[in-house]
Amino acid sequence: MEKKRILVVDDEAVITRTLKLYLEGTGSYEVRAENEGSRAVQAAREFNPDLIMLDLIMPDTDGAMVASELGGDSELQNIPIIFLTALVSEKEVGAHGKEIGGHPFLAKPVNPEKVVECIEQQLQ
Amino acid sequence: MTTRPSYPAKSVPPRALAISVASLAVPVVAALTFPESLSELGVMLWLLALVPAFLLAYYRGWRGVTLACGVGMVLLVVTNSVAGILGRQIQEGPLFFSVVVMYIGIALGIGWLTDRLSVATMRKQIEEIRLQLVKALETMQLGVTITDTNWKIIFSNPAEARNHGYAVDELVGKNVGIFAPSGKLNPLRKDELEKLSSWKRESINVRKDGSTFPVQLTSDVVLNASGEPIGIVTTCEDITERKEHQRQLERATRELRKSHGDLQAAQLRLIEAEKLESVGRLAAGVAHEVKNPLMVILTGVKILTQHVQDGNGDIRVLLDDMTDAVTRADEVIRGLLNFARPHELELVPEDLNTIVEQSLSLVKHEMDKSRVTLARELAPDLPKVNLDSFKIQQVLINLFTNAVHAMPEGGKLTVRSYARPLEQMAGDTNPVGQEDLPTGESDVMLEVDDTGTGIPEDKLAKIFDPFFTTKPTGKGTGLGLSVSWQIVEMHGATIEFKNRDEGGVTVTIVFTSSVEE
């Protein structure tokens, strides 16, 4: 079975390293980590992932902006995105369910099993 | 019998007295010195004798005249006797007596005349004063009533009569009790009467047509020259305006006190809210820093789980415990982050009962587990309240969960909702005040009772403090109530905890209903 490609964007190397270790440990995924939000779009073009995990709050940029940039790119707009974020607004949870701007989000710290669940859901 | 007033006798000035003596003495001395010219001197004597008569009549009235005559007579007799001893006689026989009689007559005439003149002058003066007094009483706006010691009206000025809707002559002779609401006035005892001095009181007086008005009364006893009470004088002031001002002042003071109280309460809430907000801000700052490491640990634990041999049960348990620990830490952070929320509430008119039911359904499992029975006393047709249903649900779940945890061996949870109409401010009959009170508003009350252990009195004041908890370590973060408190405050409502007499706690939340006219 071909491994799905996941691009994980988070400014903290520890997060991306650990997540990569877990996801690749399941045997189903090939993970590329990107720690500079401003380079996320470029990394997507190079890596051509099946799914992108985006942190929302990053020092150099904002996950939502990256998402809209990706949405604007004809090649990249169809790649599913999951937001993974430490700060969550309850209002958004209440109003839209577990979504931000149409993309699902997971609130850190999230059980990595749940991450996988969500990934699989999105890849469908 | 009318007594003719005798004008007060003035004391005789020394000069007048000197003139009197001189006018009597001069001719006497002259007569004795110049006996030859006695007859002329004799006439002069009589004429000059009139002077003291006149003066004394002027000063001493009838008494003065009598005195003058007496003195004159004595002098005459003495002079005559002395002259006789010296071999001379001023007058002889019948002529002497007729002159004496004439003298008396003239003196008496002068006396009577001056007396009448003085009386007339005095009468005129008295009359003038009397007119002034009457005029004053008739002009003044203050009501004045003079009564006898049994409160029977002798005199009433026009103002008094007018204020009460009577004519002056209707009042004379009546008991002043007709002005009193009870219709009568208790007669005063003698000792009370004697001590009656500036007896002030407020009362409500009744007019002829039955209408009433507030008055300020002041009574004084009137004493005669011997100090005996002969009457009572009472002033009666219409204080309707003053009472109105008083009422307004009282209301203003009440409102001021209330707003002062409200302000103080608001200040306290603000301080509390600020404290909580700084906790929230702090939390927001650290949340990101904490959540990432937690994420790393959680993921790490899961990775380790993948690599652990299945047979090693202890390690698996440890890894599960570590997962739980991370979850717990996360909950604390979540709770803290609630304080960082910008103060946005989505307020919508809601039926509180619906939210109550929703919250109850979410804690049903917990209740069943602890064998807690539920009693609902939810009023139908509850007025709608502006609520953020999600946040209020949070509050209710918090309260219900706390209640259930307070009854680990089972018990009864009662949820009660009802409307309580706002009370009008007492004594506010003035229509001017009505615009301050919107009509038709009522408070919506929610009460949650449990039959648990209750909260120790010394801890009651602290229950809303962040991190305060009565639960053993590991069970509950103590954030629930402080968040609930904040949510309730943001709705402009109040929440209060009290221990019940029958044991357990009752929580009361008071919302103001939205007025949709």
Interface residues (C-beta under 8 A of the other chain):
Chain A: E12 V14 I15 T18 L19 L21 Y22 G25 I57 A86 L87 E90 K91 G94 K108 P109 V110 N111 P112 E113
Chain B: A284 A287 H288 K291 N292 P293 L294 M295 V296 I297 L298 T299 G300 K302 I303 Q306 T323 V326 D330 L337 N338 R341 E344 E346 F390
